[in-house]
């Protein structure tokens, strides 16, 4: 998931490349495109990420989100599905990143 690895600096880099008439870095230029219709679920995960305490996004937060936006039963079911899938990817990537950092720390100590 491309957007997980980027921060606020991407826009700055793009602006600097434009001002300096340089090409965009490959990572920005060749960024994956989100399929139409999926932005709703991505935005939901981004919105709900702040409700995370430790581990996955709480069920109650997803339910409140669904109620707040007045989702019908089908959209609510889809919301739970996509949030859980995307959240699982996020948690997996974070765990792998932590593991890699721990390995680097161990290598430095030896």
HELIX and SHEET records of a PDB file:
HELIX    1   1 UNK A    2  UNK A    5  5                                   4    
HELIX    2   2 UNK A    9  UNK A   19  1                                  11    
HELIX    3   3 UNK A   26  UNK A   29  1                                   4    
HELIX    4   4 UNK A   39  UNK A   48  1                                  10    
HELIX    5   5 UNK A   49  UNK A   51  5                                   3    
HELIX    6   6 UNK A   59  UNK A   68  1                                  10    
HELIX    7   7 UNK A   73  UNK A  109  1                                  37    
END                                                                             
